[in-house]
Amino acid sequence: MFIAFEGIEGAGKGTAAGRTAGWLASLGREVSLTREPGGSELGLALRALLLDMKNSGISPETELFLYLADRAQHVRQVIRPALEQGRVVLCDRFACSNLAYQGYGRGMDLDMLRRLNDWAVGGLWPDLTLVLDLEPAVGLERAKRRNRFLGLEQKEGRFEAEDLAFHTRVREGYRELSRERPDRVRLVDASGGEEDVFKRIKTLLLPMFSQGFTPCAPPGSQTTKELVDET
Ligand code: TYD
């Protein structure tokens, strides 16, 4: 099972992916938690290039190919092997980020991006993509605060420096993607506290992992809500 977490800056993907990993592990699943850019060794070098403020002159085409290179390596070196071992793979950002940021954000042709990504991932798309949906102004403020706190404003600030209109296009892009493929791309309301967001995610995921729950209980003995509240 391959699940991607997506959303604008500061939407809380990393936190949500981490908590989901812990939860699934507590249900007895083998979980691999990874991220893009930077999920492989080569990818870490690409991440540094992609996010550093000193590379603000990078062309959109160069940016696209670096993300695709990161993804191609990540799929072959990390994601596919983990799936082949039967692990659940949770990925903080994947190809949807490319459609949202390079497509809706930078205005690149979406069909071209879909084809390039399909080639880069060798046809391996997530079973489910969760988009944490949040007002861009709120997310951006959170992301900037986090970067200031961690001293990452220069090294990881290239996208946070884009204007609000850019992040609004990215958010609308994600919403459009979820309207196009509601079976594969699900919006999660990312407003409110971390705990509220995590509960919403568990409610969505529970049917996919429910065989890990209370195997002795007769069917229908507990509602999804009760199970979510308990775990
Ligand atoms: P990251 O630190 O992972 O995101 P966040 O700050 O939200 O935790 O930064 C990755 C940045 O790269 C993010 O701004 C989105 C951008 N990105 C793309 O533009 N295209 C892509 O294909 C991917 C994977 C990321």
py3Dmol code that shows the C-alpha trace and the ligand (Angstrom):
import py3Dmol

protein = """\
ATOM      1  CA  MET A   1       0.000   0.000   0.000  1.00  0.00           C
ATOM      2  CA  PHE A   2       1.415   3.336  -1.095  1.00  0.00           C
ATOM      3  CA  ILE A   3       0.016   6.570   0.383  1.00  0.00           C
ATOM      4  CA  ALA A   4       1.207  10.091  -0.407  1.00  0.00           C
ATOM      5  CA  PHE A   5       0.657  13.146   1.796  1.00  0.00           C
ATOM      6  CA  GLU A   6       0.304  16.422  -0.043  1.00  0.00           C
ATOM      7  CA  GLY A   7      -0.555  20.048   0.550  1.00  0.00           C
ATOM      8  CA  ILE A   8       0.759  23.590   0.529  1.00  0.00           C
ATOM      9  CA  GLU A   9       3.622  24.815   2.733  1.00  0.00           C
ATOM     10  CA  GLY A  10       2.856  24.505   6.417  1.00  0.00           C
ATOM     11  CA  ALA A  11      -0.222  22.307   5.938  1.00  0.00           C
ATOM     12  CA  GLY A  12       1.202  19.762   8.388  1.00  0.00           C
ATOM     13  CA  LYS A  13       2.027  16.896   6.012  1.00  0.00           C
ATOM     14  CA  GLY A  14       5.201  15.866   7.794  1.00  0.00           C
ATOM     15  CA  THR A  15       3.499  15.695  11.189  1.00  0.00           C
ATOM     16  CA  ALA A  16       0.480  13.858   9.783  1.00  0.00           C
ATOM     17  CA  ALA A  17       2.642  11.350   7.900  1.00  0.00           C
ATOM     18  CA  GLY A  18       4.733  10.702  11.027  1.00  0.00           C
ATOM     19  CA  ARG A  19       1.688  10.140  13.229  1.00  0.00           C
ATOM     20  CA  THR A  20       0.089   7.896  10.627  1.00  0.00           C
ATOM     21  CA  ALA A  21       3.290   5.845  10.467  1.00  0.00           C
ATOM     22  CA  GLY A  22       3.232   5.372  14.249  1.00  0.00           C
ATOM     23  CA  TRP A  23      -0.436   4.434  14.208  1.00  0.00           C
ATOM     24  CA  LEU A  24      -0.061   1.863  11.412  1.00  0.00           C
ATOM     25  CA  ALA A  25       2.997   0.384  13.129  1.00  0.00           C
ATOM     26  CA  SER A  26       0.916   0.010  16.298  1.00  0.00           C
ATOM     27  CA  LEU A  27      -1.547  -2.011  14.188  1.00  0.00           C
ATOM     28  CA  GLY A  28       1.269  -4.370  13.294  1.00  0.00           C
ATOM     29  CA  ARG A  29       2.091  -3.009   9.856  1.00  0.00           C
ATOM     30  CA  GLU A  30       5.637  -2.667   8.569  1.00  0.00           C
ATOM     31  CA  VAL A  31       5.852   0.976   7.568  1.00  0.00           C
ATOM     32  CA  SER A  32       8.370   2.974   5.528  1.00  0.00           C
ATOM     33  CA  LEU A  33       8.146   6.721   5.987  1.00  0.00           C
ATOM     34  CA  THR A  34       9.868   8.755   3.320  1.00  0.00           C
ATOM     35  CA  ARG A  35       9.679  12.120   1.564  1.00  0.00           C
ATOM     36  CA  GLU A  36      10.316  14.135  -1.566  1.00  0.00           C
ATOM     37  CA  PRO A  37      12.500  15.787  -2.455  1.00  0.00           C
ATOM     38  CA  GLY A  38      15.277  13.939  -0.651  1.00  0.00           C
ATOM     39  CA  GLY A  39      14.081  10.382  -0.055  1.00  0.00           C
ATOM     40  CA  SER A  40      17.248   8.795  -1.437  1.00  0.00           C
ATOM     41  CA  GLU A  41      20.918   9.599  -0.948  1.00  0.00           C
ATOM     42  CA  LEU A  42      21.166  11.253  -4.344  1.00  0.00           C
ATOM     43  CA  GLY A  43      17.843  12.942  -3.618  1.00  0.00           C
ATOM     44  CA  LEU A  44      19.280  14.625  -0.518  1.00  0.00           C
ATOM     45  CA  ALA A  45      21.806  16.427  -2.699  1.00  0.00           C
ATOM     46  CA  LEU A  46      19.028  17.391  -5.120  1.00  0.00           C
ATOM     47  CA  ARG A  47      16.869  18.637  -2.217  1.00  0.00           C
ATOM     48  CA  ALA A  48      19.649  20.953  -1.064  1.00  0.00           C
ATOM     49  CA  LEU A  49      19.920  22.385  -4.597  1.00  0.00           C
ATOM     50  CA  LEU A  50      16.165  22.720  -5.039  1.00  0.00           C
ATOM     51  CA  LEU A  51      15.288  24.503  -1.816  1.00  0.00           C
ATOM     52  CA  ASP A  52      18.268  26.787  -1.224  1.00  0.00           C
ATOM     53  CA  MET A  53      17.502  30.506  -1.575  1.00  0.00           C
ATOM     54  CA  LYS A  54      20.825  31.002  -3.309  1.00  0.00           C
ATOM     55  CA  ASN A  55      19.381  29.087  -6.265  1.00  0.00           C
ATOM     56  CA  SER A  56      16.516  31.518  -6.784  1.00  0.00           C
ATOM     57  CA  GLY A  57      17.680  31.931 -10.405  1.00  0.00           C
ATOM     58  CA  ILE A  58      17.031  28.274 -11.236  1.00  0.00           C
ATOM     59  CA  SER A  59      14.855  28.018 -14.393  1.00  0.00           C
ATOM     60  CA  PRO A  60      11.427  26.337 -14.132  1.00  0.00           C
ATOM     61  CA  GLU A  61      12.554  23.685 -16.637  1.00  0.00           C
ATOM     62  CA  THR A  62      15.689  22.872 -14.618  1.00  0.00           C
ATOM     63  CA  GLU A  63      13.602  22.737 -11.463  1.00  0.00           C
ATOM     64  CA  LEU A  64      11.202  20.288 -13.103  1.00  0.00           C
ATOM     65  CA  PHE A  65      13.960  17.919 -14.222  1.00  0.00           C
ATOM     66  CA  LEU A  66      15.600  17.949 -10.792  1.00  0.00           C
ATOM     67  CA  TYR A  67      12.291  16.978  -9.152  1.00  0.00           C
ATOM     68  CA  LEU A  68      11.798  14.233 -11.725  1.00  0.00           C
ATOM     69  CA  ALA A  69      15.342  12.973 -11.172  1.00  0.00           C
ATOM     70  CA  ASP A  70      14.753  12.883  -7.432  1.00  0.00           C
ATOM     71  CA  ARG A  71      11.481  10.969  -7.939  1.00  0.00           C
ATOM     72  CA  ALA A  72      12.888   8.470 -10.445  1.00  0.00           C
ATOM     73  CA  GLN A  73      15.713   7.529  -8.074  1.00  0.00           C
ATOM     74  CA  HIS A  74      13.442   7.477  -5.029  1.00  0.00           C
ATOM     75  CA  VAL A  75      10.938   5.104  -6.649  1.00  0.00           C
ATOM     76  CA  ARG A  76      13.579   2.652  -7.789  1.00  0.00           C
ATOM     77  CA  GLN A  77      15.850   2.740  -4.763  1.00  0.00           C
ATOM     78  CA  VAL A  78      13.376   3.136  -1.902  1.00  0.00           C
ATOM     79  CA  ILE A  79       9.659   2.970  -2.688  1.00  0.00           C
ATOM     80  CA  ARG A  80       9.387   0.009  -5.045  1.00  0.00           C
ATOM     81  CA  PRO A  81      11.685  -2.246  -2.964  1.00  0.00           C
ATOM     82  CA  ALA A  82       9.710  -1.425   0.185  1.00  0.00           C
ATOM     83  CA  LEU A  83       6.386  -2.205  -1.516  1.00  0.00           C
ATOM     84  CA  GLU A  84       7.823  -5.461  -2.828  1.00  0.00           C
ATOM     85  CA  GLN A  85       8.593  -6.438   0.764  1.00  0.00           C
ATOM     86  CA  GLY A  86       4.940  -5.866   1.626  1.00  0.00           C
ATOM     87  CA  ARG A  87       5.561  -2.664   3.563  1.00  0.00           C
ATOM     88  CA  VAL A  88       3.160   0.261   3.726  1.00  0.00           C
ATOM     89  CA  VAL A  89       4.927   3.261   2.188  1.00  0.00           C
ATOM     90  CA  LEU A  90       3.979   6.738   3.401  1.00  0.00           C
ATOM     91  CA  CYS A  91       5.512   9.516   1.358  1.00  0.00           C
ATOM     92  CA  ASP A  92       5.561  13.195   2.338  1.00  0.00           C
ATOM     93  CA  ARG A  93       4.975  14.703  -1.168  1.00  0.00           C
ATOM     94  CA  PHE A  94       5.079  12.819  -4.463  1.00  0.00           C
ATOM     95  CA  ALA A  95       4.046  13.416  -8.085  1.00  0.00           C
ATOM     96  CA  CYS A  96       0.932  15.416  -7.141  1.00  0.00           C
ATOM     97  CA  SER A  97       3.318  18.114  -5.844  1.00  0.00           C
ATOM     98  CA  ASN A  98       4.703  18.320  -9.366  1.00  0.00           C
ATOM     99  CA  LEU A  99       1.249  18.817 -10.873  1.00  0.00           C
ATOM    100  CA  ALA A 100       0.273  21.343  -8.202  1.00  0.00           C
ATOM    101  CA  TYR A 101       3.511  23.399  -8.033  1.00  0.00           C
ATOM    102  CA  GLN A 102       5.017  23.125 -11.517  1.00  0.00           C
ATOM    103  CA  GLY A 103       1.629  22.739 -13.239  1.00  0.00           C
ATOM    104  CA  TYR A 104      -0.858  24.968 -11.426  1.00  0.00           C
ATOM    105  CA  GLY A 105       1.783  27.126  -9.676  1.00  0.00           C
ATOM    106  CA  ARG A 106       4.218  27.731 -12.544  1.00  0.00           C
ATOM    107  CA  GLY A 107       1.760  27.209 -15.391  1.00  0.00           C
ATOM    108  CA  MET A 108       3.383  24.201 -17.084  1.00  0.00           C
ATOM    109  CA  ASP A 109       1.261  21.956 -19.274  1.00  0.00           C
ATOM    110  CA  LEU A 110      -0.491  19.381 -17.096  1.00  0.00           C
ATOM    111  CA  ASP A 111      -0.661  16.626 -19.701  1.00  0.00           C
ATOM    112  CA  MET A 112       3.067  16.923 -20.323  1.00  0.00           C
ATOM    113  CA  LEU A 113       3.703  16.766 -16.562  1.00  0.00           C
ATOM    114  CA  ARG A 114       1.506  13.690 -16.210  1.00  0.00           C
ATOM    115  CA  ARG A 115       3.405  11.907 -18.981  1.00  0.00           C
ATOM    116  CA  LEU A 116       6.835  12.884 -17.638  1.00  0.00           C
ATOM    117  CA  ASN A 117       5.882  11.811 -14.128  1.00  0.00           C
ATOM    118  CA  ASP A 118       4.421   8.551 -15.322  1.00  0.00           C
ATOM    119  CA  TRP A 119       7.718   7.811 -17.047  1.00  0.00           C
ATOM    120  CA  ALA A 120       9.764   8.930 -14.019  1.00  0.00           C
ATOM    121  CA  VAL A 121       7.811   6.696 -11.632  1.00  0.00           C
ATOM    122  CA  GLY A 122       7.663   3.763 -14.068  1.00  0.00           C
ATOM    123  CA  GLY A 123       3.873   3.655 -13.698  1.00  0.00           C
ATOM    124  CA  LEU A 124       4.030   3.400  -9.897  1.00  0.00           C
ATOM    125  CA  TRP A 125       1.419   5.848  -8.570  1.00  0.00           C
ATOM    126  CA  PRO A 126       0.138   6.005  -4.985  1.00  0.00           C
ATOM    127  CA  ASP A 127      -2.955   3.966  -4.117  1.00  0.00           C
ATOM    128  CA  LEU A 128      -4.154   7.037  -2.267  1.00  0.00           C
ATOM    129  CA  THR A 129      -3.089  10.662  -1.999  1.00  0.00           C
ATOM    130  CA  LEU A 130      -4.224  12.681   1.018  1.00  0.00           C
ATOM    131  CA  VAL A 131      -4.200  16.426   0.412  1.00  0.00           C
ATOM    132  CA  LEU A 132      -4.083  18.447   3.618  1.00  0.00           C
ATOM    133  CA  ASP A 133      -6.148  21.440   2.649  1.00  0.00           C
ATOM    134  CA  LEU A 134      -5.471  24.767   4.347  1.00  0.00           C
ATOM    135  CA  GLU A 135      -5.741  28.516   3.693  1.00  0.00           C
ATOM    136  CA  PRO A 136      -2.430  29.493   2.043  1.00  0.00           C
ATOM    137  CA  ALA A 137      -1.922  32.533   4.291  1.00  0.00           C
ATOM    138  CA  VAL A 138      -2.185  30.330   7.399  1.00  0.00           C
ATOM    139  CA  GLY A 139       0.118  27.625   6.007  1.00  0.00           C
ATOM    140  CA  LEU A 140       2.702  30.073   4.787  1.00  0.00           C
ATOM    141  CA  GLU A 141       2.889  31.824   8.130  1.00  0.00           C
ATOM    142  CA  ARG A 142       3.362  28.459   9.882  1.00  0.00           C
ATOM    143  CA  ALA A 143       6.052  27.359   7.407  1.00  0.00           C
ATOM    144  CA  LYS A 144       7.973  30.615   7.722  1.00  0.00           C
ATOM    145  CA  ARG A 145       7.815  30.439  11.519  1.00  0.00           C
ATOM    146  CA  ARG A 146       9.103  26.841  11.430  1.00  0.00           C
ATOM    147  CA  ASN A 147      11.974  27.745   9.093  1.00  0.00           C
ATOM    148  CA  ARG A 148      12.920  30.722  11.298  1.00  0.00           C
ATOM    149  CA  PHE A 149      12.814  28.513  14.386  1.00  0.00           C
ATOM    150  CA  LEU A 150      15.002  25.844  12.747  1.00  0.00           C
ATOM    151  CA  GLY A 151      17.303  28.393  11.115  1.00  0.00           C
ATOM    152  CA  LEU A 152      16.357  27.079   7.658  1.00  0.00           C
ATOM    153  CA  GLU A 153      15.176  30.335   6.045  1.00  0.00           C
ATOM    154  CA  GLN A 154      18.090  30.411   3.603  1.00  0.00           C
ATOM    155  CA  LYS A 155      18.658  26.711   3.026  1.00  0.00           C
ATOM    156  CA  GLU A 156      15.011  25.664   2.612  1.00  0.00           C
ATOM    157  CA  GLY A 157      13.180  28.912   1.927  1.00  0.00           C
ATOM    158  CA  ARG A 158      12.935  29.080  -1.877  1.00  0.00           C
ATOM    159  CA  PHE A 159       9.229  28.177  -2.111  1.00  0.00           C
ATOM    160  CA  GLU A 160       8.191  30.017   1.057  1.00  0.00           C
ATOM    161  CA  ALA A 161       9.494  33.140  -0.695  1.00  0.00           C
ATOM    162  CA  GLU A 162       6.940  32.774  -3.515  1.00  0.00           C
ATOM    163  CA  ASP A 163       3.992  35.160  -3.207  1.00  0.00           C
ATOM    164  CA  LEU A 164       0.541  34.359  -1.866  1.00  0.00           C
ATOM    165  CA  ALA A 165      -0.936  34.215  -5.389  1.00  0.00           C
ATOM    166  CA  PHE A 166       1.451  31.358  -6.244  1.00  0.00           C
ATOM    167  CA  HIS A 167       0.461  29.365  -3.143  1.00  0.00           C
ATOM    168  CA  THR A 168      -3.216  30.055  -3.815  1.00  0.00           C
ATOM    169  CA  ARG A 169      -2.837  28.576  -7.322  1.00  0.00           C
ATOM    170  CA  VAL A 170      -1.093  25.534  -5.817  1.00  0.00           C
ATOM    171  CA  ARG A 171      -3.918  25.030  -3.340  1.00  0.00           C
ATOM    172  CA  GLU A 172      -6.567  25.386  -6.034  1.00  0.00           C
ATOM    173  CA  GLY A 173      -4.567  22.924  -8.131  1.00  0.00           C
ATOM    174  CA  TYR A 174      -4.716  20.313  -5.395  1.00  0.00           C
ATOM    175  CA  ARG A 175      -8.459  20.867  -5.030  1.00  0.00           C
ATOM    176  CA  GLU A 176      -8.920  20.451  -8.764  1.00  0.00           C
ATOM    177  CA  LEU A 177      -6.876  17.214  -8.740  1.00  0.00           C
ATOM    178  CA  SER A 178      -9.104  15.830  -5.999  1.00  0.00           C
ATOM    179  CA  ARG A 179     -12.223  16.756  -7.997  1.00  0.00           C
ATOM    180  CA  GLU A 180     -10.807  14.941 -11.041  1.00  0.00           C
ATOM    181  CA  ARG A 181      -9.852  11.748  -9.176  1.00  0.00           C
ATOM    182  CA  PRO A 182     -11.941  11.576  -6.001  1.00  0.00           C
ATOM    183  CA  ASP A 183     -11.199   7.842  -5.781  1.00  0.00           C
ATOM    184  CA  ARG A 184      -7.436   8.452  -5.580  1.00  0.00           C
ATOM    185  CA  VAL A 185      -6.976  11.990  -4.250  1.00  0.00           C
ATOM    186  CA  ARG A 186      -8.814  12.906  -1.043  1.00  0.00           C
ATOM    187  CA  LEU A 187      -8.945  16.300   0.616  1.00  0.00           C
ATOM    188  CA  VAL A 188      -8.470  16.441   4.382  1.00  0.00           C
ATOM    189  CA  ASP A 189      -9.407  19.612   6.232  1.00  0.00           C
ATOM    190  CA  ALA A 190      -6.084  20.683   7.776  1.00  0.00           C
ATOM    191  CA  SER A 191      -7.471  23.494   9.908  1.00  0.00           C
ATOM    192  CA  GLY A 192      -7.653  23.153  13.679  1.00  0.00           C
ATOM    193  CA  GLY A 193      -5.270  21.267  15.921  1.00  0.00           C
ATOM    194  CA  GLU A 194      -2.879  18.458  15.051  1.00  0.00           C
ATOM    195  CA  GLU A 195      -5.111  15.983  16.889  1.00  0.00           C
ATOM    196  CA  ASP A 196      -8.235  16.956  14.901  1.00  0.00           C
ATOM    197  CA  VAL A 197      -6.398  16.557  11.605  1.00  0.00           C
ATOM    198  CA  PHE A 198      -4.990  13.185  12.612  1.00  0.00           C
ATOM    199  CA  LYS A 199      -8.467  11.952  13.573  1.00  0.00           C
ATOM    200  CA  ARG A 200      -9.783  12.940  10.154  1.00  0.00           C
ATOM    201  CA  ILE A 201      -6.968  10.990   8.533  1.00  0.00           C
ATOM    202  CA  LYS A 202      -7.604   7.897  10.647  1.00  0.00           C
ATOM    203  CA  THR A 203     -11.290   8.002   9.750  1.00  0.00           C
ATOM    204  CA  LEU A 204     -10.358   8.022   6.057  1.00  0.00           C
ATOM    205  CA  LEU A 205      -7.740   5.296   6.309  1.00  0.00           C
ATOM    206  CA  LEU A 206      -9.462   2.952   8.701  1.00  0.00           C
ATOM    207  CA  PRO A 207     -11.492   1.068   6.072  1.00  0.00           C
ATOM    208  CA  MET A 208      -8.247   0.304   4.208  1.00  0.00           C
ATOM    209  CA  PHE A 209      -6.536  -1.127   7.266  1.00  0.00           C
ATOM    210  CA  SER A 210      -9.475  -2.389   9.272  1.00  0.00           C
ATOM    211  CA  GLN A 211      -8.486  -6.050   9.103  1.00  0.00           C
ATOM    212  CA  GLY A 212      -5.736  -5.089  11.580  1.00  0.00           C
ATOM    213  CA  PHE A 213      -8.425  -4.141  14.106  1.00  0.00           C
ATOM    214  CA  THR A 214     -10.006  -6.313  16.799  1.00  0.00           C
ATOM    215  CA  PRO A 215      -9.869  -9.519  14.760  1.00  0.00           C
ATOM    216  CA  CYS A 216     -12.019 -11.398  17.288  1.00  0.00           C
ATOM    217  CA  ALA A 217     -14.861  -8.918  17.368  1.00  0.00           C
ATOM    218  CA  PRO A 218     -17.926  -9.822  15.329  1.00  0.00           C
ATOM    219  CA  PRO A 219     -18.446  -7.585  12.338  1.00  0.00           C
ATOM    220  CA  GLY A 220     -20.239  -4.383  13.151  1.00  0.00           C
ATOM    221  CA  SER A 221     -19.574  -4.606  16.883  1.00  0.00           C
ATOM    222  CA  GLN A 222     -17.701  -1.324  16.896  1.00  0.00           C
ATOM    223  CA  THR A 223     -18.233   1.710  14.745  1.00  0.00           C
ATOM    224  CA  THR A 224     -15.441   3.363  12.828  1.00  0.00           C
ATOM    225  CA  LYS A 225     -15.765   6.367  15.119  1.00  0.00           C
ATOM    226  CA  GLU A 226     -15.236   4.258  18.230  1.00  0.00           C
ATOM    227  CA  LEU A 227     -12.190   2.602  16.715  1.00  0.00           C
ATOM    228  CA  VAL A 228     -10.704   5.946  15.684  1.00  0.00           C
ATOM    229  CA  ASP A 229     -11.304   7.403  19.141  1.00  0.00           C
ATOM    230  CA  GLU A 230      -9.670   4.423  20.809  1.00  0.00           C
ATOM    231  CA  THR A 231      -6.437   4.295  18.838  1.00  0.00           C
TER     232      THR A 231
END
"""
ligand_1 = """\
25
TYD
P 9.277 20.502 1.826
O 10.186 21.007 2.901
O 9.195 19.062 1.599
O 7.816 21.019 1.969
P 7.185 21.659 3.234
O 7.951 22.944 3.452
O 5.763 21.896 2.826
O 7.345 20.655 4.318
O 9.727 21.320 0.540
C 9.583 20.838 -0.710
C 9.261 21.986 -1.648
O 9.383 21.502 -2.985
C 7.848 22.476 -1.489
O 7.860 23.864 -1.460
C 7.150 22.026 -2.759
C 8.239 21.821 -3.741
N 7.998 20.728 -4.696
C 7.724 21.013 -6.032
O 7.633 22.191 -6.410
N 7.562 19.984 -6.921
C 7.666 18.672 -6.539
O 7.524 17.766 -7.386
C 7.947 18.379 -5.157
C 8.091 16.984 -4.670
C 8.110 19.436 -4.267
"""
view = py3Dmol.view(width=600, height=400)
view.addModel(protein, "pdb")
view.setStyle({"model": 0}, {"cartoon": {"style": "trace"}})
view.addModel(ligand_1, "xyz")
view.setStyle({"model": 1}, {"stick": {}})
view.zoomTo()
view.show()
